[in-house]
Amino acid sequence: MDPVALDDVMRAATVGVVEESNSADWPVGTHVMGFGGVCDYFVGIPGVNVFYKAGENAGLPLTADLSLCSIIIGLTGWYGVNKVLDVKADDVVVVSGGAGAVGSIVAQLAKLRGAKVAGIAGSADKCTWLTHELKLDTAINYKTEDVAAKLKEFAPDGVTCYFDNVGGAITDTVLSAMRNHGRIAVCGSISEYDDAWSGQRNWNMVLMRRLHVTGFICTDHIGTHLGEAKAELAKLATEGKLKYEEHVVEGIESYPSTVRMLLNGSNTGKLILKI
């Protein structure tokens, strides 16, 4: 996507309610999911910045359309596990950003497929949540632990699947821990979302280990897989087989500090701003 222009409305996925309408398909009072941005009101155009009716995930709150059942979170995690990595019961999986909104879903879906799963996170509390609540096999605190040594302990024969949310030094370390012909789903590189982009220093491991690396963007798969993903994720959550966290901050004036939480890792689960 192009950068947001100066003086333009900040881009954001939104759930809102229709206040005025000239469409019988979208009557007043309908909750909608789209990209309305950080503002009180926006002009909704179906198929352009309004995508589907929100609040229709059985047994789940309205906020699920921004978290578990959303395009950005739910579809991303579901597609990465099921279509990119195609996780199997004999796989050894590592998820960076494991306590984040996407990473925690990925880790749980991989566990449900029978895989051995490790999550990498940035605090002791997040690591405890991953192992005690989500029942991962292990969690690695990249701020206080030797990630390379912990990966060797977790996967002495190598990692078969890596879901990458962060890029940078963590990914360099995981690349060295991969098994030959391993699969990597590149979802994000949040460690380098700034002006100091350096890229991967250990890229030669893709050749040495004959790795299959696939980058993907969730919006490419809205028309083909969103319905399937939402249905499966909602069912798992209502059955108690999948847990998800929402971190809600209130007030449009809180937007700058809320965005910073994404970059310093102080949020747990999906970060949502309630305007």
N, C-alpha and C positions, 0 to 999 in steps of 0.2 A: 504494500500500500504506500501511496505517497505520504510524506510527512503532513501533519496537520498545518494548514496555513496560519500565519499570524492573524490574530483577531477572529479566527473561525472557532466554531464550537468543538470542544474536545471530543474525539471519537470514543464511543463506548457501546458495548452490547447492552440492551435495555429491555426491561419489561414495563409496559405502561398500559394505561386504560384509555379507550377511545372516548373523547369528549364531544366531538362533532364528527359527522360522517355523511358522505354522499354516496355510500355503497351499501346495498342491502346485505352483502356478504360480511361486512365489518360494522355492525350496528353499534350505537353508543352503549358503553358499558362493557364492551368486549376487551379482555386483556390480550395484549399482543406482544410477541417477542420480535425484536428487530435491532437496528443500529440507530437509535434515536440520539445518542450523544449525551453529554453532560449538560442538561438544560431542563427547564420546567415543562416545556411543550415543544413538540416538533410536528411537522407535516408528514404524516405517514403515507407512503406510496407502496402498496402491496407488490411484492416481488423486487422492490428496490431497497427500501429500508425497513419494511415490515415483512416478516417471513411466515409466521404461523400464529395461531391462537394459543395463548399461554394458559397455564393452570389446568391442563387436561391430563396430567400425569397422575393416574389413580393412586390415591393414598399419600401423595406428596404435596408439600406446600407450594405456593406460587413461586417462591424463590428457586425452586428446583429447575426452573427454566433458565436460570442464570448459573446454575451449578451442575448438579449431577446429570440433568437431562438437556443441557445446553449444547449448542453447536461448538462453542469454544472449549468447553471442559469435557462433557460426556462423550460427544462424538469423537473428539480427539483421542481420548483414552481408549475408547472401544475400538476405533479403527486401527490404532497403533498395535493393540494386542492381537486383534482378530485377523486383520488383513495385511499388515506390514510384517510383524514378527511371527504371526501364526504360531503362538506359543503352544507347546505340547507338554505332556506330563513329565517327560524326561529332561526338560530344559532347565537351565540355570540362568536366572534373570536378575539383572541389576537395573534399578531405576534411580536416576539422579533427580533431585528435587522430589524425593519420595514422599514427603509430607505435604506437598503442595496439592492443589485441587486436582490437577491432571495426574500427577505422579501417584497419589494415593489410590486413585481409581485403577490405574494401570497395574499397580502392585497387587491389589485385591483380585482383579480379573485374572492375572497370571496365577495367583494362588488357587483360585477356583478351578483353573485348568490343570492343577496338580503339580505345577512347577515349584522349584526351590527359588525363593525370592529374597533379595537384599535391597533395602532402601537406603539411599544416601541423603542425609539431612544436616541441618546446621545448628542443632541444639540438642541437649540431653533430653529435654521434654519431648521434642518431636521424635527422637529415636525411641523413647519409651512408648509413645503413642503407637508407633509403627509396629513394635514387637508385641506389646500387651493388648492393644485394642484391635489392630488390623491383623495380628497373628503372623507377621512376616517371620522368616527364618532368622534374619539378623538385620540390624540397622547400624549404619556407620556415620559417626559424627565427623564430618570432614574438617571441622574447625579444631578439634582436639585429638583426633586419632590419625594414625598413619593409614591412609586409604589403601595404598598398594599392599601393605602387609595384611590388612583386614580382608581385602579381596582374595589374597592368596589363601588365607585361612578358610574363607567361605567357599571358594571355588578352586581347590587345588588342581583340578584338571581343566580349568578355564571356564569363562563365562560364555554361554551360547547366545544369549539375547540381551541387548542393552537398549533401554528406552532413555534417550538423552533429552533432558530439559534445560541443561545449563551450559554445555560447551566448555571451552577453556581448559584449565588445568585438571579438573575432575575427569573430563572426557579423555584427555591424554593418558591419564592413569588407567582408566578402564580399557582403553585401546590395547594397552600392554597386557591386560589380563584376559583378553578374548581368546576363545578356542578357535582353531582353524575352521573356516567356513561359518563363523558366527554371523548373526543378523543384528543390525543396528537400525533403530527407528529414530530419525532426527526430528524432534518436535520443536526444540527451542535452544537458544544459547544465551540465556539471560545474564550470564556472567560477563558478557561482552556487549550488552546493549548500551554502549556509550561511545565516546570518541577515541577509546584506546583499543580498538579492535586489533587483535593480533593473530587470530586464527589458530588452528591446531598445529602443534609442534611435533606431534607423533603420528602424522598422517601416513607415514611409510608403513605403519602396522596394517593398514588396509590391504596393502600389497602382500606383506609377509604372511599375514594370517588368512588371506583370500576372503576378506570380509564382504558381506552384502550390506551396503549402506543405502538407506532410502529416506530422503527428506519428504515430508508431506505437510499439507496445509488443510485444516478441517473444512474450510469453505468449498474445497473442490468436491466434497462428498455429501453435501446437503441433500441434493436431489436423489441420490442413490442409496444412502445408508442411514440418514438421520432417523427416519421412522423406526427402523429395526433397532438401532442403538438405543433410542429413548425407551422403547418398549421393554427391551431386555434389562436395561439399567434400573428402570422403575420397578420391575418385577423383583429383581434381586434385592433392592433396598427395602421394599415392603415385606419381603420374606425374611428380612434380617440377615441376609447373606452378604450385604455390601453396605459399608458405612461411609458417610461423607460429612464433611464439616463446612459450615458457612460462617464467615467472619463479617458481620454487618456493622458498618459505620454510618451514622446518620448526619445529614446536612450537606447540601451542595457546596457550602463554604469549606468543607473538610476535604475536598477533592485533592488538592496538592499533597497534603500529608498522607492521604490514603494511598495515592499512587506510590509514594516513597516506601510504603510498607512492603510493596512487591519487591523492591530492590534491596531492602535491608533484611528481608526474611522474617519480619516480626508478625506476619499474619499466619494463621493456621487454617488451611482449607481455602475455599473459594472466597475471595474478597469482594464484598458487595457494598455499594454506596446507596443508601436509601435517601432519595432526594426529598 
